[in-house]
Amino acid sequence: MLKGILFDIQRYAIHDGSGIRTLVFFKGCPLECEWCSNPESQFMLPEMGYFPDNCIRCDKCIPACPYGSIREEENILITDRSFCRECYHSRQALQCTTVCQSLARKAIGAYYTVDEVMKEVLKDQLIYRQTGGGVTLSGGEPTQQAEFAEALLRELQDNLIDTAIETCGYCKWENLQRLLPYLDQMFFDIKLFDSEEHARYTGVKNELILDNISRLGKELDNYDIELYMRTPVIPGITDSRDNIENICRFLSEQGIKNIEFLSYHKLGRGKYLTIGKEYKLYDIEPPAKEFIAECDGIAEKYGLNPVHFE
C-alpha cells in the first residue's frame, strides 16, 4: 500500500494559500537552508526529538537504546547522536521513544496512507468552502515523494478541495510536472540567484531550480494554477539589492508575475537542539517592514506583482 512519510498535519493555517487551510508537512528535503524553520523536515526518515523539560528520569531509554548512546553524566542524560542515523535506518529504530512515557523522546515523522491523511483534512471541509481555503502540501519537499503527493492531490481534487504545494524546486522536472494537473496554487521558492551563494547557504547549487522555473513559465498556460514565487529575506544573506534585482529580472523574463518576499523569523530556532543540530543565525534580526516594501518596489519595476499572505 502506498504510504508517505509526514511529520505534521497542521489545521487552521492562513499564510500558505487562500482562505483557511490544512498544511500537510512532508518529511525529507534536498536543501539544508541555514534559516530553515522546519529543520526536522530535512531528514527523510523518522528521527528522535528530545524534549528534556518533559523528562521524569525514569531512565528506561538507557537500556532501550541498542547502541548504548544514552548515558548519565552529573545527573543529566546525554545522548551521543553519532549513532542515531544508523538507528533510524535499522529495523529496531527509535526504541528510546517507544519506552518514554513522558514524551521527552518523541518520534518525529510517521508513515501515512492517502486515506489516513484524507480522514484528517476532511474534518475541515466546511471551513475550506466557507473561506475559500483548502490543503497545502508543505515540508520538507513534497516532490521528494512525488508518487504519494500525486495520489493525495488527486484525492483532494476528487473531493473538491482546493490544492496547493510549497516547493524549493530542486527536483526532477518530471516529479514536478506530474503534480501540475492536480494543483490550484503553487508556492515556489527562489532564494539566491548566484549559484555559489546558493550552495553556500542551502547545500546545493541552483541551476536545477532555475531550469525548473523556466520550464514552469513555458508550461503554466496549460494549467489553471496560480503561481507565487517566494523569496525569503534573510539579512546578510539574501537581502542584497543585486540578489533581489537579479531574481526579479529573471522571473520577469520567464513571464512569471507573482512574488512574495518573506521576512526572516526566529520561530524555528528552538527545534534545532531538539534534533541535535546547531542553529547558526542567532545574531540575525528580522528585516524592517520598510525594506520589504523596498523589495516590493523593485519587483514592480520589473512588472511583477508583489503579494503577501502574512
C-alpha positions in Angstrom: 0.0 0.0 0.0 1.3 3.4 -1.0 2.5 5.4 2.0 4.2 8.8 2.5 6.2 10.0 5.4 5.0 13.1 7.1 6.0 15.0 10.3 2.9 17.1 10.9 -0.6 17.9 9.8 -1.5 21.4 10.9 -5.0 22.8 10.8 -6.3 26.4 10.6 -3.3 27.9 8.7 -3.8 31.3 7.0 -0.4 32.1 5.5 0.1 29.4 2.9 -2.6 29.9 0.3 -6.1 31.3 0.1 -8.6 31.0 3.0 -8.1 28.8 6.0 -6.1 25.7 5.1 -4.7 22.5 6.4 -0.9 22.1 6.0 0.4 18.6 5.3 4.1 18.5 6.1 6.2 16.0 4.1 9.5 14.8 5.6 12.7 14.9 3.5 14.3 17.9 1.7 17.3 18.1 -0.6 18.2 21.5 0.8 19.6 22.4 4.2 18.9 26.1 4.4 20.7 27.8 7.3 17.5 29.7 8.2 15.1 26.7 7.9 12.2 27.0 10.3 11.4 23.3 10.0 14.8 21.5 10.4 13.0 18.4 11.4 11.7 18.2 7.9 15.1 17.7 6.2 15.9 14.1 7.1 13.8 11.6 5.1 13.1 9.1 7.9 11.5 9.3 11.3 14.0 10.7 13.8 14.2 11.2 17.6 13.3 14.6 19.0 14.4 15.2 22.6 12.5 17.5 24.9 14.4 17.5 28.2 11.8 19.5 30.1 9.4 16.6 29.8 11.9 14.1 31.2 10.9 12.5 34.5 14.1 10.4 34.8 12.6 7.0 34.6 15.8 6.2 32.6 14.0 3.5 30.6 15.6 4.9 27.5 19.1 3.9 28.6 18.8 0.2 28.3 16.3 0.6 25.4 18.9 2.0 23.1 20.7 -0.9 21.3 23.7 1.3 20.6 24.3 2.4 24.2 24.3 6.0 23.1 22.3 7.3 26.1 24.2 7.8 29.4 24.0 9.7 32.6 26.5 12.4 33.4 26.2 14.5 36.6 22.5 13.6 36.9 21.9 14.7 33.3 21.0 12.3 30.4 23.4 12.7 27.5 22.7 11.3 24.0 25.5 10.5 21.6 23.7 11.3 18.4 26.6 9.9 16.2 24.7 6.6 16.4 21.2 7.9 15.6 21.4 7.9 11.8 22.4 4.2 11.9 19.4 3.6 14.3 17.0 5.4 12.0 17.8 3.0 9.2 17.6 -0.1 11.3 14.7 -2.5 11.9 14.6 -1.5 15.6 14.6 2.2 15.0 13.6 4.7 17.8 13.4 2.2 20.6 14.1 5.0 23.1 10.9 6.8 22.0 8.7 3.7 22.4 9.6 3.4 26.2 9.4 7.1 27.0 6.0 7.7 28.8 6.6 11.4 29.4 7.2 12.2 25.7 10.6 13.5 26.4 11.7 11.4 23.5 9.4 11.5 20.5 9.5 10.0 17.0 9.4 12.9 14.5 7.8 11.6 11.4 5.4 8.8 10.6 4.0 6.9 7.7 0.5 7.6 6.4 -1.7 6.3 3.7 -3.7 8.7 1.5 -6.9 7.6 3.3 -5.3 8.4 6.7 -4.4 11.9 5.6 -7.8 12.4 4.0 -9.5 11.4 7.2 -7.7 14.4 8.9 -8.2 17.0 6.3 -11.9 16.3 5.6 -12.6 17.3 9.2 -12.4 20.9 8.0 -14.1 20.6 4.6 -16.8 23.0 5.6 -14.3 25.6 6.6 -12.5 25.3 3.3 -15.7 26.0 1.4 -16.7 28.9 3.7 -13.3 30.7 3.4 -12.0 29.6 0.0 -9.3 27.6 1.7 -8.0 24.1 1.2 -5.0 21.9 1.7 -1.4 22.8 1.1 1.4 20.2 0.8 4.5 21.6 2.5 7.6 20.2 4.1 10.3 19.4 3.7 9.9 18.9 0.0 6.7 17.2 -1.4 8.3 16.4 -4.7 10.7 14.1 -2.9 7.7 11.8 -2.5 6.1 12.6 -5.9 4.0 9.4 -6.2 2.4 9.9 -2.8 2.0 13.6 -3.4 0.2 13.0 -6.7 -2.1 10.4 -5.2 -3.0 12.7 -2.3 -3.6 15.7 -4.6 -5.8 13.7 -6.9 -7.9 12.5 -4.0 -8.2 16.1 -2.7 -9.4 17.4 -6.0 -11.9 14.5 -6.3 -13.3 15.8 -3.0 -13.5 19.3 -4.5 -10.8 20.6 -2.1 -8.5 23.5 -3.2 -5.0 22.3 -3.5 -1.6 24.0 -3.1 2.0 23.0 -2.8 5.1 24.7 -1.4 8.3 23.6 -3.2 12.0 24.5 -3.2 12.1 23.4 -6.9 15.1 21.2 -6.5 13.8 18.1 -8.2 13.5 16.3 -11.4 11.2 18.2 -13.8 9.2 15.0 -14.2 8.4 14.9 -10.5 7.1 18.5 -10.5 5.3 18.1 -13.8 3.2 15.1 -12.6 1.7 17.2 -9.9 0.7 20.2 -12.1 -2.7 18.8 -13.2 -3.8 18.5 -9.6 -2.8 21.9 -8.3 -4.8 25.1 -7.9 -1.9 27.1 -6.3 1.8 26.7 -6.2 4.4 28.5 -4.0 7.9 28.1 -5.5 11.0 29.3 -3.6 13.8 31.3 -5.3 16.2 32.1 -2.6 19.6 33.2 -4.1 20.3 33.9 -7.7 24.0 33.3 -7.5 24.6 29.6 -7.7 27.7 29.5 -5.5 26.0 31.6 -2.8 23.0 29.3 -3.1 25.3 26.3 -2.4 27.0 28.0 0.5 23.7 28.6 2.4 21.5 25.8 1.2 23.9 23.0 0.4 23.1 22.7 -3.3 23.6 24.9 -6.4 20.6 26.4 -8.1 20.8 25.5 -11.8 18.2 22.8 -11.5 15.8 25.2 -9.6 16.3 27.9 -12.3 15.7 25.4 -15.1 12.5 24.2 -13.5 11.3 27.8 -13.1 12.0 28.4 -16.8 10.1 25.2 -17.8 7.2 26.2 -15.5 7.0 29.6 -17.1 6.6 28.0 -20.5 4.0 25.4 -19.4 1.9 27.5 -17.0 -0.6 28.4 -19.6 -1.5 24.7 -20.0 -2.7 24.6 -16.4 -5.2 26.5 -14.2 -2.6 27.2 -11.5 -2.0 30.4 -9.5 1.8 30.6 -9.2 3.5 32.6 -6.5 7.3 32.8 -6.3 8.7 33.3 -2.9 12.0 34.9 -1.8 12.9 34.6 1.9 14.5 37.9 3.0 17.4 36.9 5.3 19.5 39.8 6.4 23.1 39.5 5.3 22.3 36.5 3.0 19.5 37.0 0.6 18.8 40.7 1.1 21.3 42.3 -1.2 19.9 44.6 -3.8 21.8 42.6 -6.5 20.1 39.4 -5.4 16.6 41.0 -5.3 17.2 42.7 -8.7 18.5 39.5 -10.4 15.6 37.4 -9.1 13.0 39.9 -10.3 14.7 40.3 -13.6 14.8 36.6 -14.1 11.2 36.0 -13.2 10.1 38.8 -15.5 12.0 37.2 -18.4 10.1 33.9 -17.7 6.7 35.6 -17.9 6.0 35.0 -14.2 4.1 37.7 -12.3 3.5 37.0 -8.6 6.2 37.2 -6.0 6.1 37.2 -2.2 9.0 38.4 -0.1 9.0 36.5 3.2 10.6 38.2 6.2 13.1 36.1 8.2 11.7 35.0 11.6 13.1 33.2 14.6 10.3 30.7 15.2 12.2 27.6 14.3 15.3 28.2 16.3 14.3 26.0 19.3 13.8 23.0 17.1 17.5 22.6 16.2 18.6 21.4 19.7 15.6 19.1 19.8 17.1 17.1 16.9 20.7 17.6 17.7 21.5 20.3 15.2 23.2 23.7 15.5 21.4 26.9 14.6 23.9 29.3 13.0 21.9 32.6 12.7 21.2 33.6 16.3 22.5 37.1 15.7 20.2 37.9 12.8 17.1 40.0 13.3 14.1 40.2 11.1 14.2 42.8 8.3 12.4 46.1 8.7 8.9 46.4 7.1 10.3 49.3 5.1 12.9 47.0 3.5 10.2 44.5 2.4 8.3 47.5 0.9 11.5 48.4 -1.0 11.7 44.8 -2.3 8.1 45.1 -3.5 9.1 48.3 -5.3 11.9 46.5 -7.1 9.5 43.8 -8.1 7.1 46.3 -9.5 9.9 47.9 -11.5 10.2 44.6 -13.4 6.5 44.3 -13.9 5.9 41.8 -11.1 3.0 41.7 -8.7 4.1 41.6 -5.0 1.7 39.7 -2.8 1.5 39.0 0.9 -0.2 36.1 2.7 1.0 37.2 6.1 
